Amino acid sequence: MLLSFLFGSIILIAQTTPPTGGDSYLIQTAIANGGIGAITFVIWFITFKYTQKQFQFALKQNQDQFDKALQQIEKQHDDNLAEQRRVNDRLFEVIHKDGEYKEILTGVLTEIKNKLSTI
């Protein structure tokens, strides 16, 4: 905003400068336009350097945040994987015990059937 105001003021001053005559008017106009161009270039250069520093700082900060988030996601993934393995081991244990209980139940029911058929 300030740069726009400054640039507009310089252009207004350059345009309102009255011509003094002949060949010197061309030289004065070239000097004024060259001065405006030089000032604009200096303002642009300073702004560019300042924004480059801000960009580098923001980029570094974002990279640090990304690395931290990635580490946290990896830790959560490892924790979830370990929990899933524990759940799977428990499930296989339950399935194995279920098979044992069904074998026992089958044996008991077979004995009951045999006793009922002999009666």
Secondary structure as UniProt FT lines:
FT   HELIX           2..16
FT   HELIX           22..118
//
